[in-house]
Amino acid sequence: MIDKKIYIIKIDQKDVICKTMKKISIAIVNIGNELLLGKTVNTNLTWLGNELACMGMEVSKAVLIPDEGADIRSTLAELVGKFSVIIFTGGLGPTKDDITKIEIADFFGKKLIYDESIWLDMQKKFTRRNRAIPENNKIQAYVPEDFVVMENSLGTAPGLYYKAEDLLLFAVPGVPYEMKHLFNEKIKPILLENYPTNGWFLKTLNTYGIGESATAELMDDINLPEDVHIAWLPQTGRVDIRVYGSNTEGCQLVYNEIESILQEWVWGENYLSLSAKVHEVLTLKKMRLACAESCTGGMVNKLLTDIPGSSVYLLGGVISYANEVKESLLGVSPDTLEQYGAVSEECAREMVLGLEAKFHADINVSVTGIAGPDGGTEEKPVGTVYVGLILNGELEVFKMRFTGSRDSVRLKATEFVYYQIIKSLEI
């Protein structure tokens, strides 16, 4: 039964009037032996869960299964009739183990029908790449009857859409950028048309320097009104706190209370990463950045250049992993290295001063430390990192001790750099 009330929601900062609201239950099925073997990280589930949550549509169930017909059939038998939306990712390629489409068609009693237009489109794509199309790609041109083809401009496998009574079923390729493209361009509009979203609130508070248990303890006295929910989203070395629910007024009050309690550690709102905030701040302020990196090996620069448009503010840097590079390119004194070592306040200071002399950036950063797993001493254990920062002519050196694996220490050091830039600019 459809509730005929009128709701106001926020989507992409625009007010939308939703005249009807139907209850939605969503299941996601990720298919692929490579996911189960750990060869590929299942980023599709994370991305889809977040996108759907931002639309006011929570995922109720997620299933990860191999490229096996029996598993696909049993999963369909379990989900169909219980969930109003089912999204399959993976198994739409041209190889023998890509059987998702075949099994879905068989489950619903649909024949596979050859679509010449899909085959011609694939041929054109291979021609543009100056490659001959393998004959086995032709299997991708077969579509279950009564299924709608969702054109995939980024790959050869089209997406599929099937609508039955109380069910919307989608099947998309497992390649992340193809999946995201099809979701944004095809699936999202269909979902919003069929399931106009009830009044929905979702905001994420970004914090740094405080852990999940500590935030939970500080927030222990908060009383949650009905239809207001809190989720802790731990990251490497930090935590995001999400407030969501259909009680928009109650959610906003709770969000404001949490923000007030944690204001000492808050650095942003609704950001996916610290690098995204740095990108925004430096672009807005038209400030240029240069980095001299040792233990992070270029990660500070790398995560920024992953974002389109970083050339506006990022000048570049020096990866001074070896001491001789610190000396020759950054002017670090051999006496400093001999007396204090490469991992020291003195070395970080000379690195950032040498960087500033070369790049003349508005913000200059140096990082030197011991990422591990070896190289630590009692005086300087693994995880010891020094960060030098010059901003507005003022130089400051921070000494930090990060825990975890080598990768974790390097990422934490990189994000500490970003955090200090954000806090120093206070925007």
C-alpha positions, 0 to 999 in steps of 0.5 A, a space after each residue: 500500500 502506498 502512503 500518499 503523504 507529501 515529503 520534502 527531501 534534499 538531493 544534490 542540494 536541491 529541494 525535491 517534492 516527493 508525492 508518494 513513498 513506497 517502502 524499499 528493501 535492497 539486496 546487493 550481490 557481488 559475483 566473482 571468484 577473484 573477490 573470494 580469493 582476495 585478489 580483488 578488493 570489493 570496493 563495489 559494495 562500499 561504493 554502492 552502499 554509500 551512494 544508496 544511503 545518500 539517496 535515503 535507500 539503505 542496503 538490507 543485505 549483501 551477498 558475495 558469491 563465486 561464479 557458479 551457477 548453483 550459487 547464483 540460482 540459490 541466491 536468486 531463490 533466497 532474495 526474489 520475493 523478499 527484496 524489492 531491489 536486487 543489484 548484481 555486479 560481475 559475471 557479464 563478461 565474454 569468458 566461460 565463467 561469466 554466467 550471471 546473465 545466463 543463470 538470471 535468464 533461466 531463473 525467470 524462464 526467459 530465453 536469450 535473444 541475440 541483439 545485433 545492435 549490441 554486437 555492432 556497437 562492440 565491433 565499433 569499440 574494438 575498431 576504435 582501439 585498433 583491435 580485432 574483436 574476439 568471436 567469444 565477445 558475441 555472447 555479450 550481445 545476447 539479452 534475456 527477453 523482457 529485459 531492458 538493455 542499459 547501454 555501457 559507453 565505457 565497456 563492451 558488456 551492457 547492463 541489464 534491467 528487469 522489472 516484475 511485480 514488486 521487483 526491480 533487478 539490475 545486473 551490471 559489470 563488476 569493473 568499478 568504473 563501468 559499474 559506477 557509470 551505469 549506476 549513476 546514468 541508468 539505475 539511479 534515475 529508475 530507483 528515484 522514479 519507482 521509489 521517491 525517497 521519504 524525508 531523509 537526513 544524512 550527514 557525516 562528521 569528519 574527525 581526526 585524532 580521536 578513536 571510535 571508542 573515545 567518541 562513543 564514550 563522549 557521546 554516551 549521554 546523547 538521547 536518540 529520538 525515533 528514526 535517528 541513527 548514528 554510525 561510526 565509520 572508522 578509517 585508518 587513524 581517524 573516524 567519521 561519524 554519520 547521522 542519518 534517518 527519516 526524522 530530519 529535525 531530530 537528526 539535525 539536533 543530534 548532529 549539532 550536539 555531536 559536532 559541539 561535543 567533538 569540535 576539538 577533533 572535527 576537520 570537515 563534513 561529508 568528505 570522503 578523505 582528508 586529501 579531498 578537503 586539502 584539494 578544496 581548500 588550496 583551490 579556493 585559497 589559490 595557494 601552492 603546495 610543495 612536498 619533500 618526502 622520505 618515508 612516505 615515498 611520494 604518497 602526499 603528492 600521489 593522493 592529491 594528484 589522484 584528484 583531477 585539478 590538483 595541478 592548480 595548486 600542487 607544484 611538485 616535490 622531492 622524494 628524498 629517500 636516500 641521505 645523499 638526495 637529502 643533501 644534494 637536492 634539499 641542502 640537508 647538512 651532512 653534519 645534521 645527518 651524522 649527529 641527529 640522523 635522517 629521522 629527526 627534528 633537525 633533518 625535517 627542518 632542513 628538508 623543508 627549508 631546502 624545499 622552500 628555497 627551491 619551489 617558493 611555494 605558499 605551503 612547504 612540507 617535509 616528512 621523514 620517519 621510520 615506517 618499518 617493519 625494521 629500522 626502529 631503535 629504543 630512542 626512535 621506534 618504528 612509527 616515529 615521524 617528523 613533519 616540517 611545515 612552513 606556512 606564511 613564513 612560519 616554520 613548525 616541526 611536529 613529532 609523531 608516533 604512529 602504530 600499525 603496519 608499514 602501509 598504515 604508518 605511511 598513510 597515517 603520516 600522509 593524512 597527518 600532513 593533510 590535517 595540519 594543512 587544513 588546521 593551519 588554514 582554518 577553513 
